[in-house]
Amino acid sequence: MQGLAHLHLPIFQGRYKETDMSTTGEKPGKGTYTCTKCGEKVTLDDHGDTLPPCPRCHGTDYRP
Ligand SMILES: [Zn+2]
């Protein structure tokens, strides 16, 4: 019984996170951001707005 200990994440996930993901507390600018956990959409309508925790699941990672 072996093999389950080695789960390889696709390399692109790490790069994607650094470039396109936004996290609670950041100010990514105007736009709609989608929670990566539950798909809830959060809209920032001001350039200086800070991303809040997801209102549905309290997740902190968003994608544009
Ligand atoms: Zn969420």
PDB file of the backbone (N, CA, C, O) and the ligand in Angstrom, with CONECT records:
HET     ZN  A 101       1
ATOM      1  N   MET A   1       0.848  -1.201   0.000  1.00  0.00           N
ATOM      2  CA  MET A   1       0.000   0.000   0.000  1.00  0.00           C
ATOM      3  C   MET A   1       0.879   1.245   0.000  1.00  0.00           C
ATOM      4  O   MET A   1       1.397   1.645   1.042  1.00  0.00           O
ATOM      5  N   GLN A   2       1.037   1.825  -1.115  1.00  0.00           N
ATOM      6  CA  GLN A   2       1.781   3.077  -1.170  1.00  0.00           C
ATOM      7  C   GLN A   2       1.331   3.869  -2.392  1.00  0.00           C
ATOM      8  O   GLN A   2       0.661   3.350  -3.284  1.00  0.00           O
ATOM      9  N   GLY A   3       1.711   5.108  -2.403  1.00  0.00           N
ATOM     10  CA  GLY A   3       1.363   5.935  -3.549  1.00  0.00           C
ATOM     11  C   GLY A   3       0.484   7.115  -3.178  1.00  0.00           C
ATOM     12  O   GLY A   3       0.575   8.180  -3.789  1.00  0.00           O
ATOM     13  N   LEU A   4      -0.362   6.930  -2.183  1.00  0.00           N
ATOM     14  CA  LEU A   4      -1.245   8.042  -1.824  1.00  0.00           C
ATOM     15  C   LEU A   4      -0.497   9.188  -1.166  1.00  0.00           C
ATOM     16  O   LEU A   4      -1.002  10.309  -1.094  1.00  0.00           O
ATOM     17  N   ALA A   5       0.695   8.908  -0.689  1.00  0.00           N
ATOM     18  CA  ALA A   5       1.460   9.958  -0.012  1.00  0.00           C
ATOM     19  C   ALA A   5       2.051  10.955  -1.004  1.00  0.00           C
ATOM     20  O   ALA A   5       2.490  12.042  -0.630  1.00  0.00           O
ATOM     21  N   HIS A   6       2.052  10.562  -2.267  1.00  0.00           N
ATOM     22  CA  HIS A   6       2.666  11.462  -3.238  1.00  0.00           C
ATOM     23  C   HIS A   6       1.622  12.014  -4.198  1.00  0.00           C
ATOM     24  O   HIS A   6       1.361  11.460  -5.267  1.00  0.00           O
ATOM     25  N   LEU A   7       1.049  13.106  -3.780  1.00  0.00           N
ATOM     26  CA  LEU A   7       0.092  13.771  -4.662  1.00  0.00           C
ATOM     27  C   LEU A   7       0.776  14.970  -5.295  1.00  0.00           C
ATOM     28  O   LEU A   7       1.236  15.885  -4.613  1.00  0.00           O
ATOM     29  N   HIS A   8       0.828  14.938  -6.598  1.00  0.00           N
ATOM     30  CA  HIS A   8       1.531  16.019  -7.278  1.00  0.00           C
ATOM     31  C   HIS A   8       0.543  17.049  -7.801  1.00  0.00           C
ATOM     32  O   HIS A   8      -0.353  16.736  -8.584  1.00  0.00           O
ATOM     33  N   LEU A   9       0.724  18.270  -7.355  1.00  0.00           N
ATOM     34  CA  LEU A   9      -0.114  19.342  -7.876  1.00  0.00           C
ATOM     35  C   LEU A   9       0.459  19.813  -9.202  1.00  0.00           C
ATOM     36  O   LEU A   9       1.676  19.886  -9.376  1.00  0.00           O
ATOM     37  N   PRO A  10      -0.413  20.125 -10.116  1.00  0.00           N
ATOM     38  CA  PRO A  10       0.074  20.657 -11.387  1.00  0.00           C
ATOM     39  C   PRO A  10       0.896  21.920 -11.157  1.00  0.00           C
ATOM     40  O   PRO A  10       0.545  22.752 -10.320  1.00  0.00           O
ATOM     41  N   ILE A  11       1.964  22.057 -11.884  1.00  0.00           N
ATOM     42  CA  ILE A  11       2.866  23.194 -11.692  1.00  0.00           C
ATOM     43  C   ILE A  11       2.144  24.519 -11.914  1.00  0.00           C
ATOM     44  O   ILE A  11       2.409  25.505 -11.226  1.00  0.00           O
ATOM     45  N   PHE A  12       1.238  24.531 -12.872  1.00  0.00           N
ATOM     46  CA  PHE A  12       0.610  25.808 -13.218  1.00  0.00           C
ATOM     47  C   PHE A  12      -0.209  26.398 -12.072  1.00  0.00           C
ATOM     48  O   PHE A  12      -0.443  27.606 -12.046  1.00  0.00           O
ATOM     49  N   GLN A  13      -0.646  25.575 -11.133  1.00  0.00           N
ATOM     50  CA  GLN A  13      -1.428  26.104 -10.021  1.00  0.00           C
ATOM     51  C   GLN A  13      -0.627  27.106  -9.200  1.00  0.00           C
ATOM     52  O   GLN A  13      -1.146  28.150  -8.804  1.00  0.00           O
ATOM     53  N   GLY A  14       0.606  26.794  -8.954  1.00  0.00           N
ATOM     54  CA  GLY A  14       1.447  27.707  -8.186  1.00  0.00           C
ATOM     55  C   GLY A  14       1.657  29.016  -8.914  1.00  0.00           C
ATOM     56  O   GLY A  14       1.597  30.083  -8.303  1.00  0.00           O
ATOM     57  N   ARG A  15       1.898  28.950 -10.193  1.00  0.00           N
ATOM     58  CA  ARG A  15       2.130  30.177 -10.951  1.00  0.00           C
ATOM     59  C   ARG A  15       0.837  30.974 -11.052  1.00  0.00           C
ATOM     60  O   ARG A  15       0.841  32.201 -10.956  1.00  0.00           O
ATOM     61  N   TYR A  16      -0.258  30.268 -11.244  1.00  0.00           N
ATOM     62  CA  TYR A  16      -1.546  30.956 -11.372  1.00  0.00           C
ATOM     63  C   TYR A  16      -1.833  31.764 -10.112  1.00  0.00           C
ATOM     64  O   TYR A  16      -2.316  32.894 -10.182  1.00  0.00           O
ATOM     65  N   LYS A  17      -1.532  31.175  -8.970  1.00  0.00           N
ATOM     66  CA  LYS A  17      -1.825  31.836  -7.707  1.00  0.00           C
ATOM     67  C   LYS A  17      -1.013  33.124  -7.570  1.00  0.00           C
ATOM     68  O   LYS A  17      -1.523  34.132  -7.083  1.00  0.00           O
ATOM     69  N   GLU A  18       0.217  33.090  -7.989  1.00  0.00           N
ATOM     70  CA  GLU A  18       1.048  34.276  -7.829  1.00  0.00           C
ATOM     71  C   GLU A  18       0.635  35.404  -8.760  1.00  0.00           C
ATOM     72  O   GLU A  18       0.775  36.578  -8.419  1.00  0.00           O
ATOM     73  N   THR A  19       0.132  35.057  -9.920  1.00  0.00           N
ATOM     74  CA  THR A  19      -0.115  36.094 -10.907  1.00  0.00           C
ATOM     75  C   THR A  19      -1.547  36.602 -10.905  1.00  0.00           C
ATOM     76  O   THR A  19      -1.765  37.811 -10.982  1.00  0.00           O
ATOM     77  N   ASP A  20      -2.526  35.714 -10.819  1.00  0.00           N
ATOM     78  CA  ASP A  20      -3.901  36.137 -11.049  1.00  0.00           C
ATOM     79  C   ASP A  20      -4.801  36.086  -9.816  1.00  0.00           C
ATOM     80  O   ASP A  20      -5.880  36.680  -9.819  1.00  0.00           O
ATOM     81  N   MET A  21      -4.388  35.405  -8.789  1.00  0.00           N
ATOM     82  CA  MET A  21      -5.265  35.283  -7.634  1.00  0.00           C
ATOM     83  C   MET A  21      -5.172  36.523  -6.757  1.00  0.00           C
ATOM     84  O   MET A  21      -4.132  37.177  -6.676  1.00  0.00           O
ATOM     85  N   SER A  22      -6.297  36.828  -6.099  1.00  0.00           N
ATOM     86  CA  SER A  22      -6.317  37.917  -5.143  1.00  0.00           C
ATOM     87  C   SER A  22      -6.736  37.352  -3.790  1.00  0.00           C
ATOM     88  O   SER A  22      -7.493  36.384  -3.718  1.00  0.00           O
ATOM     89  N   THR A  23      -6.242  37.958  -2.735  1.00  0.00           N
ATOM     90  CA  THR A  23      -6.504  37.450  -1.396  1.00  0.00           C
ATOM     91  C   THR A  23      -7.137  38.539  -0.538  1.00  0.00           C
ATOM     92  O   THR A  23      -6.887  39.728  -0.734  1.00  0.00           O
ATOM     93  N   THR A  24      -7.952  38.117   0.406  1.00  0.00           N
ATOM     94  CA  THR A  24      -8.557  39.047   1.347  1.00  0.00           C
ATOM     95  C   THR A  24      -7.491  39.983   1.920  1.00  0.00           C
ATOM     96  O   THR A  24      -6.423  39.549   2.352  1.00  0.00           O
ATOM     97  N   GLY A  25      -7.812  41.274   1.911  1.00  0.00           N
ATOM     98  CA  GLY A  25      -6.865  42.253   2.426  1.00  0.00           C
ATOM     99  C   GLY A  25      -6.135  42.990   1.327  1.00  0.00           C
ATOM    100  O   GLY A  25      -5.547  44.045   1.562  1.00  0.00           O
ATOM    101  N   GLU A  26      -6.170  42.433   0.120  1.00  0.00           N
ATOM    102  CA  GLU A  26      -5.532  43.112  -0.997  1.00  0.00           C
ATOM    103  C   GLU A  26      -6.471  44.125  -1.613  1.00  0.00           C
ATOM    104  O   GLU A  26      -7.680  44.095  -1.380  1.00  0.00           O
ATOM    105  N   LYS A  27      -5.910  45.016  -2.397  1.00  0.00           N
ATOM    106  CA  LYS A  27      -6.704  46.001  -3.118  1.00  0.00           C
ATOM    107  C   LYS A  27      -6.462  45.820  -4.615  1.00  0.00           C
ATOM    108  O   LYS A  27      -5.692  46.556  -5.231  1.00  0.00           O
ATOM    109  N   PRO A  28      -7.131  44.835  -5.174  1.00  0.00           N
ATOM    110  CA  PRO A  28      -6.874  44.480  -6.579  1.00  0.00           C
ATOM    111  C   PRO A  28      -7.499  45.446  -7.575  1.00  0.00           C
ATOM    112  O   PRO A  28      -7.269  45.338  -8.779  1.00  0.00           O
ATOM    113  N   GLY A  29      -8.296  46.397  -7.070  1.00  0.00           N
ATOM    114  CA  GLY A  29      -8.921  47.351  -7.985  1.00  0.00           C
ATOM    115  C   GLY A  29     -10.358  46.973  -8.296  1.00  0.00           C
ATOM    116  O   GLY A  29     -10.878  45.962  -7.824  1.00  0.00           O
ATOM    117  N   LYS A  30     -10.990  47.830  -9.116  1.00  0.00           N
ATOM    118  CA  LYS A  30     -12.388  47.584  -9.463  1.00  0.00           C
ATOM    119  C   LYS A  30     -12.550  46.267 -10.192  1.00  0.00           C
ATOM    120  O   LYS A  30     -11.670  45.830 -10.933  1.00  0.00           O
ATOM    121  N   GLY A  31     -13.706  45.639  -9.962  1.00  0.00           N
ATOM    122  CA  GLY A  31     -13.982  44.426 -10.709  1.00  0.00           C
ATOM    123  C   GLY A  31     -14.748  43.424  -9.866  1.00  0.00           C
ATOM    124  O   GLY A  31     -15.021  43.646  -8.686  1.00  0.00           O
ATOM    125  N   THR A  32     -15.082  42.322 -10.502  1.00  0.00           N
ATOM    126  CA  THR A  32     -15.786  41.255  -9.812  1.00  0.00           C
ATOM    127  C   THR A  32     -14.828  40.094  -9.594  1.00  0.00           C
ATOM    128  O   THR A  32     -14.141  39.659 -10.518  1.00  0.00           O
ATOM    129  N   TYR A  33     -14.792  39.604  -8.375  1.00  0.00           N
ATOM    130  CA  TYR A  33     -13.880  38.527  -8.028  1.00  0.00           C
ATOM    131  C   TYR A  33     -14.672  37.323  -7.546  1.00  0.00           C
ATOM    132  O   TYR A  33     -15.649  37.461  -6.810  1.00  0.00           O
ATOM    133  N   THR A  34     -14.251  36.166  -7.960  1.00  0.00           N
ATOM    134  CA  THR A  34     -14.980  34.944  -7.649  1.00  0.00           C
ATOM    135  C   THR A  34     -14.224  34.121  -6.624  1.00  0.00           C
ATOM    136  O   THR A  34     -13.037  33.840  -6.791  1.00  0.00           O
ATOM    137  N   CYS A  35     -14.921  33.735  -5.560  1.00  0.00           N
ATOM    138  CA  CYS A  35     -14.320  32.907  -4.523  1.00  0.00           C
ATOM    139  C   CYS A  35     -13.896  31.568  -5.127  1.00  0.00           C
ATOM    140  O   CYS A  35     -14.667  30.928  -5.843  1.00  0.00           O
ATOM    141  N   THR A  36     -12.670  31.155  -4.833  1.00  0.00           N
ATOM    142  CA  THR A  36     -12.193  29.899  -5.407  1.00  0.00           C
ATOM    143  C   THR A  36     -12.793  28.689  -4.704  1.00  0.00           C
ATOM    144  O   THR A  36     -12.737  27.581  -5.236  1.00  0.00           O
ATOM    145  N   LYS A  37     -13.366  28.880  -3.517  1.00  0.00           N
ATOM    146  CA  LYS A  37     -13.942  27.754  -2.783  1.00  0.00           C
ATOM    147  C   LYS A  37     -15.384  27.477  -3.198  1.00  0.00           C
ATOM    148  O   LYS A  37     -15.737  26.344  -3.527  1.00  0.00           O
ATOM    149  N   CYS A  38     -16.229  28.536  -3.179  1.00  0.00           N
ATOM    150  CA  CYS A  38     -17.657  28.296  -3.367  1.00  0.00           C
ATOM    151  C   CYS A  38     -18.226  28.993  -4.590  1.00  0.00           C
ATOM    152  O   CYS A  38     -19.375  28.752  -4.959  1.00  0.00           O
ATOM    153  N   GLY A  39     -17.435  29.858  -5.227  1.00  0.00           N
ATOM    154  CA  GLY A  39     -17.910  30.504  -6.437  1.00  0.00           C
ATOM    155  C   GLY A  39     -18.694  31.783  -6.196  1.00  0.00           C
ATOM    156  O   GLY A  39     -19.205  32.387  -7.138  1.00  0.00           O
ATOM    157  N   GLU A  40     -18.790  32.196  -4.947  1.00  0.00           N
ATOM    158  CA  GLU A  40     -19.471  33.452  -4.644  1.00  0.00           C
ATOM    159  C   GLU A  40     -18.730  34.608  -5.307  1.00  0.00           C
ATOM    160  O   GLU A  40     -17.500  34.642  -5.347  1.00  0.00           O
ATOM    161  N   LYS A  41     -19.515  35.557  -5.827  1.00  0.00           N
ATOM    162  CA  LYS A  41     -18.893  36.697  -6.488  1.00  0.00           C
ATOM    163  C   LYS A  41     -18.929  37.930  -5.580  1.00  0.00           C
ATOM    164  O   LYS A  41     -19.950  38.244  -4.967  1.00  0.00           O
ATOM    165  N   VAL A  42     -17.805  38.607  -5.514  1.00  0.00           N
ATOM    166  CA  VAL A  42     -17.703  39.836  -4.736  1.00  0.00           C
ATOM    167  C   VAL A  42     -17.301  40.947  -5.687  1.00  0.00           C
ATOM    168  O   VAL A  42     -16.331  40.821  -6.434  1.00  0.00           O
ATOM    169  N   THR A  43     -18.056  42.035  -5.652  1.00  0.00           N
ATOM    170  CA  THR A  43     -17.763  43.142  -6.549  1.00  0.00           C
ATOM    171  C   THR A  43     -17.129  44.296  -5.783  1.00  0.00           C
ATOM    172  O   THR A  43     -17.650  44.738  -4.759  1.00  0.00           O
ATOM    173  N   LEU A  44     -16.018  44.769  -6.283  1.00  0.00           N
ATOM    174  CA  LEU A  44     -15.399  45.972  -5.739  1.00  0.00           C
ATOM    175  C   LEU A  44     -15.672  47.103  -6.712  1.00  0.00           C
ATOM    176  O   LEU A  44     -15.317  47.021  -7.888  1.00  0.00           O
ATOM    177  N   ASP A  45     -16.312  48.173  -6.213  1.00  0.00           N
ATOM    178  CA  ASP A  45     -16.663  49.259  -7.128  1.00  0.00           C
ATOM    179  C   ASP A  45     -15.811  50.495  -6.904  1.00  0.00           C
ATOM    180  O   ASP A  45     -16.065  51.549  -7.486  1.00  0.00           O
ATOM    181  N   ASP A  46     -14.812  50.362  -6.069  1.00  0.00           N
ATOM    182  CA  ASP A  46     -13.904  51.484  -5.876  1.00  0.00           C
ATOM    183  C   ASP A  46     -12.472  50.973  -5.946  1.00  0.00           C
ATOM    184  O   ASP A  46     -12.157  49.880  -5.476  1.00  0.00           O
ATOM    185  N   HIS A  47     -11.620  51.785  -6.541  1.00  0.00           N
ATOM    186  CA  HIS A  47     -10.239  51.344  -6.754  1.00  0.00           C
ATOM    187  C   HIS A  47      -9.526  51.051  -5.441  1.00  0.00           C
ATOM    188  O   HIS A  47      -8.606  50.235  -5.404  1.00  0.00           O
ATOM    189  N   GLY A  48      -9.947  51.719  -4.354  1.00  0.00           N
ATOM    190  CA  GLY A  48      -9.255  51.533  -3.081  1.00  0.00           C
ATOM    191  C   GLY A  48      -9.908  50.518  -2.165  1.00  0.00           C
ATOM    192  O   GLY A  48      -9.481  50.341  -1.024  1.00  0.00           O
ATOM    193  N   ASP A  49     -10.958  49.839  -2.663  1.00  0.00           N
ATOM    194  CA  ASP A  49     -11.642  48.848  -1.829  1.00  0.00           C
ATOM    195  C   ASP A  49     -10.744  47.648  -1.521  1.00  0.00           C
ATOM    196  O   ASP A  49      -9.937  47.220  -2.345  1.00  0.00           O
ATOM    197  N   THR A  50     -10.912  47.132  -0.329  1.00  0.00           N
ATOM    198  CA  THR A  50     -10.153  45.955   0.074  1.00  0.00           C
ATOM    199  C   THR A  50     -11.032  44.723  -0.026  1.00  0.00           C
ATOM    200  O   THR A  50     -12.200  44.756   0.360  1.00  0.00           O
ATOM    201  N   LEU A  51     -10.483  43.651  -0.538  1.00  0.00           N
ATOM    202  CA  LEU A  51     -11.255  42.411  -0.645  1.00  0.00           C
ATOM    203  C   LEU A  51     -11.648  41.905   0.741  1.00  0.00           C
ATOM    204  O   LEU A  51     -10.784  41.728   1.600  1.00  0.00           O
ATOM    205  N   PRO A  52     -12.932  41.671   0.967  1.00  0.00           N
ATOM    206  CA  PRO A  52     -13.384  41.113   2.245  1.00  0.00           C
ATOM    207  C   PRO A  52     -13.291  39.598   2.216  1.00  0.00           C
ATOM    208  O   PRO A  52     -13.096  39.015   1.149  1.00  0.00           O
ATOM    209  N   PRO A  53     -13.427  38.950   3.360  1.00  0.00           N
ATOM    210  CA  PRO A  53     -13.566  37.492   3.347  1.00  0.00           C
ATOM    211  C   PRO A  53     -14.851  37.145   2.606  1.00  0.00           C
ATOM    212  O   PRO A  53     -15.793  37.937   2.590  1.00  0.00           O
ATOM    213  N   CYS A  54     -14.891  35.977   2.000  1.00  0.00           N
ATOM    214  CA  CYS A  54     -16.075  35.566   1.265  1.00  0.00           C
ATOM    215  C   CYS A  54     -17.303  35.594   2.186  1.00  0.00           C
ATOM    216  O   CYS A  54     -17.274  35.021   3.275  1.00  0.00           O
ATOM    217  N   PRO A  55     -18.388  36.266   1.745  1.00  0.00           N
ATOM    218  CA  PRO A  55     -19.589  36.356   2.572  1.00  0.00           C
ATOM    219  C   PRO A  55     -20.287  35.012   2.769  1.00  0.00           C
ATOM    220  O   PRO A  55     -21.091  34.858   3.688  1.00  0.00           O
ATOM    221  N   ARG A  56     -19.986  34.051   1.920  1.00  0.00           N
ATOM    222  CA  ARG A  56     -20.665  32.761   2.037  1.00  0.00           C
ATOM    223  C   ARG A  56     -19.855  31.731   2.816  1.00  0.00           C
ATOM    224  O   ARG A  56     -20.372  31.074   3.719  1.00  0.00           O
ATOM    225  N   CYS A  57     -18.579  31.598   2.456  1.00  0.00           N
ATOM    226  CA  CYS A  57     -17.773  30.530   3.070  1.00  0.00           C
ATOM    227  C   CYS A  57     -16.579  31.064   3.847  1.00  0.00           C
ATOM    228  O   CYS A  57     -15.806  30.298   4.423  1.00  0.00           O
ATOM    229  N   HIS A  58     -16.437  32.388   3.858  1.00  0.00           N
ATOM    230  CA  HIS A  58     -15.315  33.024   4.570  1.00  0.00           C
ATOM    231  C   HIS A  58     -13.968  32.645   3.990  1.00  0.00           C
ATOM    232  O   HIS A  58     -12.943  32.713   4.668  1.00  0.00           O
ATOM    233  N   GLY A  59     -13.979  32.249   2.745  1.00  0.00           N
ATOM    234  CA  GLY A  59     -12.717  31.975   2.066  1.00  0.00           C
ATOM    235  C   GLY A  59     -11.965  33.270   1.814  1.00  0.00           C
ATOM    236  O   GLY A  59     -12.547  34.353   1.875  1.00  0.00           O
ATOM    237  N   THR A  60     -10.693  33.163   1.537  1.00  0.00           N
ATOM    238  CA  THR A  60      -9.885  34.364   1.348  1.00  0.00           C
ATOM    239  C   THR A  60      -9.187  34.417   0.005  1.00  0.00           C
ATOM    240  O   THR A  60      -8.413  35.339  -0.252  1.00  0.00           O
ATOM    241  N   ASP A  61      -9.446  33.442  -0.859  1.00  0.00           N
ATOM    242  CA  ASP A  61      -8.797  33.440  -2.161  1.00  0.00           C
ATOM    243  C   ASP A  61      -9.816  33.680  -3.274  1.00  0.00           C
ATOM    244  O   ASP A  61     -10.859  33.028  -3.337  1.00  0.00           O
ATOM    245  N   TYR A  62      -9.496  34.613  -4.131  1.00  0.00           N
ATOM    246  CA  TYR A  62     -10.376  34.944  -5.242  1.00  0.00           C
ATOM    247  C   TYR A  62      -9.617  34.909  -6.546  1.00  0.00           C
ATOM    248  O   TYR A  62      -8.401  35.096  -6.602  1.00  0.00           O
ATOM    249  N   ARG A  63     -10.378  34.662  -7.586  1.00  0.00           N
ATOM    250  CA  ARG A  63      -9.806  34.814  -8.918  1.00  0.00           C
ATOM    251  C   ARG A  63     -10.644  35.847  -9.655  1.00  0.00           C
ATOM    252  O   ARG A  63     -11.821  36.028  -9.345  1.00  0.00           O
ATOM    253  N   PRO A  64     -10.047  36.521 -10.624  1.00  0.00           N
ATOM    254  CA  PRO A  64     -10.759  37.578 -11.349  1.00  0.00           C
ATOM    255  C   PRO A  64     -12.002  37.056 -12.064  1.00  0.00           C
ATOM    256  O   PRO A  64     -12.706  37.826 -12.718  1.00  0.00           O
TER     257      PRO A  64
HETATM  258 ZN    ZN A 101     -16.670  31.410  -0.795  1.00  0.00          ZN2+
END
